[in-house]
Amino acid sequence: MRYSRQSKILELIEKYEVETQDKLASLLKEYGYDVTQATISRDIKELHLIKTLSSSGKYKYAVATNVESPVSDRFVNIFRETIKSVDSSGNLVVVKTLSGCANAAGEAIDSLGFPHVIGSVAGDNTLMIIIDDPENTPEFLKEFNEMLG
């Protein structure tokens, strides 16, 4: 449940300008997550969220992009706990996750800076990763699987 909730938090702060923990808790409750302020606070800390100035001039939660190691470690842990299968065809890699965890997996792929990755598209439990050339897919899969341990 924690990984699903944290994945939803990442999705919500990407989609909305979430200014407060109360607003985040309210949004989570709309999606069926019953949370306390303490849980929200812990999730914000674990996800290394920061407040940044939005285009509207208000402060909102965002993923800290300059904190390499802790965020990377956190995302690797999410990967290890939630990935069910990985398959590929040509330059596409499809990752199946536990329900609600594909967005966090996509954020991890994007933030870890894998070479040859053009981008990723996430649904609820499926992540599609686009590799720049089919010849580079085996190299990506090797690095990806090594990261998973």
C-alpha positions as CSV (number, residue, x, y, z in Angstrom):
1,M,0.0,0.0,0.0
2,R,2.9,2.4,0.8
3,Y,4.4,2.1,-2.7
4,S,1.0,2.5,-4.3
5,R,0.3,5.6,-2.3
6,Q,3.7,7.1,-2.9
7,S,3.3,6.4,-6.6
8,K,0.0,8.2,-6.5
9,I,1.7,11.1,-4.7
10,L,4.2,11.4,-7.5
11,E,1.4,11.4,-10.0
12,L,-0.6,14.0,-8.1
13,I,2.2,16.5,-7.7
14,E,3.0,16.2,-11.4
15,K,-0.7,16.8,-12.3
16,Y,-1.7,19.4,-9.8
17,E,-0.1,22.4,-8.0
18,V,-0.1,20.8,-4.5
19,E,0.8,23.5,-2.0
20,T,0.1,21.9,1.3
21,Q,0.0,18.5,3.1
22,D,-3.7,19.1,3.6
23,K,-4.3,19.5,-0.1
24,L,-2.2,16.3,-0.8
25,A,-4.2,14.4,1.8
26,S,-7.5,15.6,0.3
27,L,-6.4,14.5,-3.2
28,L,-5.3,11.1,-1.9
29,K,-8.6,10.6,-0.2
30,E,-10.4,11.3,-3.5
31,Y,-8.4,8.4,-4.9
32,G,-9.3,6.1,-2.0
33,Y,-6.2,6.5,0.2
34,D,-7.1,7.1,3.8
35,V,-4.1,8.9,5.2
36,T,-3.0,10.9,8.2
37,Q,-0.9,14.0,8.4
38,A,2.0,11.9,9.8
39,T,1.8,9.5,6.9
40,I,1.9,12.3,4.4
41,S,4.8,13.9,6.2
42,R,6.7,10.6,6.1
43,D,6.0,10.0,2.5
44,I,7.2,13.5,1.6
45,K,10.4,12.8,3.4
46,E,11.0,9.4,1.9
47,L,10.3,10.7,-1.6
48,H,12.6,13.7,-1.0
49,L,9.9,16.1,-2.2
50,I,10.7,19.8,-2.0
51,K,8.7,23.0,-2.5
52,T,9.4,25.0,-5.6
53,L,7.9,28.1,-7.0
54,S,5.2,27.4,-9.6
55,S,4.3,29.4,-12.7
56,S,1.4,30.9,-10.8
57,G,3.8,32.3,-8.1
58,K,2.8,29.9,-5.4
59,Y,4.9,27.2,-3.8
60,K,4.2,23.6,-4.7
61,Y,5.6,20.1,-4.0
62,A,8.0,18.7,-6.6
63,V,10.6,15.9,-6.8
64,A,14.1,17.1,-5.9
65,T,16.2,16.7,-9.0
66,N,19.5,17.6,-7.4
67,V,19.5,14.9,-4.7
68,E,21.0,12.0,-6.6
69,S,21.8,9.2,-4.2
70,P,18.8,9.1,-1.8
71,V,16.2,9.5,-4.5
72,S,18.0,6.9,-6.7
73,D,18.1,4.5,-3.7
74,R,14.4,5.1,-3.0
75,F,13.4,4.5,-6.6
76,V,15.5,1.3,-6.8
77,N,13.7,0.1,-3.7
78,I,10.4,0.8,-5.3
79,F,11.5,-1.1,-8.3
80,R,12.6,-4.1,-6.4
81,E,9.4,-4.2,-4.4
82,T,6.9,-3.6,-7.2
83,I,8.1,-5.0,-10.5
84,K,6.4,-8.2,-11.6
85,S,7.9,-8.7,-15.1
86,V,9.9,-7.2,-17.9
87,D,9.6,-8.0,-21.6
88,S,10.8,-6.3,-24.8
89,S,10.1,-6.1,-28.5
90,G,12.4,-4.1,-30.8
91,N,13.0,-0.7,-29.1
92,L,10.1,-1.1,-26.6
93,V,10.4,-2.4,-23.1
94,V,7.2,-3.2,-21.1
95,V,7.4,-3.4,-17.4
96,K,4.5,-4.9,-15.4
97,T,4.2,-3.6,-11.8
98,L,1.9,-4.0,-8.9
99,S,-1.3,-2.0,-9.2
100,G,-0.7,1.8,-8.9
101,C,3.1,1.6,-9.1
102,A,3.9,2.2,-12.8
103,N,4.1,6.0,-12.4
104,A,6.8,5.7,-9.7
105,A,8.7,3.2,-11.9
106,G,8.5,5.7,-14.8
107,E,9.7,8.5,-12.6
108,A,12.7,6.3,-11.6
109,I,13.6,5.5,-15.2
110,D,13.5,9.2,-16.1
111,S,15.4,10.3,-13.0
112,L,18.1,7.7,-13.1
113,G,19.3,8.8,-16.6
114,F,19.6,5.4,-18.3
115,P,21.5,5.8,-21.6
116,H,19.5,5.3,-24.8
117,V,16.1,5.9,-23.1
118,I,14.0,8.4,-25.0
119,G,11.2,8.3,-22.5
120,S,8.6,6.3,-20.7
121,V,4.8,6.2,-20.6
122,A,3.0,4.8,-17.5
123,G,-0.4,3.6,-16.8
124,D,-1.6,2.0,-13.5
125,N,0.4,-1.2,-13.6
126,T,2.2,-1.0,-16.9
127,L,5.2,1.0,-17.9
128,M,6.4,1.3,-21.5
129,I,10.0,2.4,-22.0
130,I,11.1,3.6,-25.4
131,I,14.8,3.0,-26.4
132,D,16.4,5.1,-29.1
133,D,17.4,2.1,-31.2
134,P,16.5,-1.6,-31.1
135,E,20.2,-2.5,-31.0
136,N,20.5,-0.7,-27.6
137,T,17.6,-2.6,-26.0
138,P,19.8,-5.5,-24.8
139,E,22.3,-3.1,-23.1
140,F,19.4,-1.3,-21.4
141,L,17.9,-4.6,-20.2
142,K,21.3,-5.7,-18.8
143,E,21.7,-2.4,-16.8
144,F,18.0,-2.5,-15.7
145,N,18.2,-6.1,-14.5
146,E,21.5,-5.4,-12.7
147,M,19.9,-2.5,-10.9
148,L,17.0,-4.8,-9.8
149,G,19.6,-7.2,-8.3
